[in-house]
Amino acid sequence: MSEVIVVADDEPFVLSVVCSILRKAGFEVLPAASGEQALEIGRVYAKPIRLLLSDVVMPGLSGTSLADLFSEIHPETECMFMAGLPDTPEVCEKIIRRGREFLPKPFAAHTLVSRVHEVLLRRRPDVLALA
């Protein structure tokens, strides 16, 4: 069984590329074009969701607000944020200070996959032992 990841980003190109990279790495990926859509996926998806990977700045429901609401539905789900540092330096610094996972944009495909594996391994080492 592959690990399930919800990816939330309001930029269609970024969402498509990130989802494609993660699928090629063997993950089951559920794309969401907004925070609201990601939250709805969390409400209706029956299997465990291992990771929420969300853009920080999105219209409507921001990534940090999404993560707070998502964790109420799926407390087992890890969260990682991504954003362009020049666009949101104060928000990104706050995320990092709170000890939350953060991936600055732009990033290479191998960096994305490596960081996702790192987060999942650190939280539950048995999950990806055979990956």
N, C-alpha and C positions, 0 to 999 in steps of 0.2 A: 504494500500500500504506500503510495507516495504522500508526502506531506502537503497539506493544503495551505495556500497562501492567498490572502485577499490583497490585491494591489489597487490603491486608490490614487488617481491622478487626473486632474481636469484637462491636461494637455493630451489630446488623442495620440499624437506621435509618441510621446514619452510612455504613455500607458501601453501602447502596442509593443514598443521595443522592450520594455521591462518585462512584460508578460511573456514575450517570445523567448527572451534569454532564460527566464526561470523555467519555462516549459522544457526547453532544450536541456536544462540541467536536471530534469526529472521530477519537478514539482507539479502538483495540480494547482492551477492558477485560476482564481476567480477575479476578473477585472471589474473595476467600478470607476465610472467617469466622474464621480462626485462623492463627497463624504456621506451624503444622504443615501446614495445607492449602495455604498459599502455597508452602511448600517443596516439597510434592508436585507442585504445578503446575509449578514450576521444573524438577523432575526429568523430567516427562513432556512438556512443551511443546517442540515441535521448532523453532519459529521463534525468531528473536532477540527477547528481551524488553528493551525500552529503559529501563523504569523500574519500580522496586519502590517503591510508596508505602505505608508501613506505619505503623500506630498504634504508639506507643512501648510502652505498657503493655497487654499482653494476657495472659490466663491461659496457662500452659504456656510456649511459646516467645515471648520478648519480641521487640519490633521490632528492637532492636539485634543480638540473637543471630540472629534471622532473616536480617538483612542480611549478617552475616558468613558464614553457611552458604550463603545464596543466591549470594553472590559467588564461592564456590568452584565452583558449578555454571555460573553465567552471569557470568563476569568482566566482560563488556561492559555489564552492567546498572548504571545509576545508581540510587542510593537516596535517597529523601526520607522524612523522618519527620514525623508529625503527632501532636500531643498537646495536651491542655489544660494550659497553663502552671501554674495553681494546683495541679493534681493532682500534677505531677511536676517541680517546679522544678530540683532537683539533677540529674536525668537529662537534662532539656532543656538545661541549661547545659553539661553534659558533651558532649552531641551537638554543640552550637554551637562549643564550644572545639576540638573535633576537626575542625572544618571541614566537617561534614556538613550537608546541606540539612535545614532544619526549617521547618515550617509550623504556627504555633500555632492551636489550635481555640478558639473557632469561627472560621470564615473564610467569606467570601462566595464565590459561584460564580466570579466573574470573578477573584478573587484566586487561587483554586486553579488555574484554567486558565492564568493569567498566570505563576505560579510554575513550573508544569510546563513550559510553553514555554521559560521562562528557563533552566531546568536543562538541557533537551534542546538548546537553541541554544548554550549556553555549552560544552557537551561536544562537540557535533558540529554546527556551524553549517549545513552543507548539508542536514541532515535536514528542517528545517521552513522552508526558504527560500521555498517556495511556499505555505505555510499562511496 
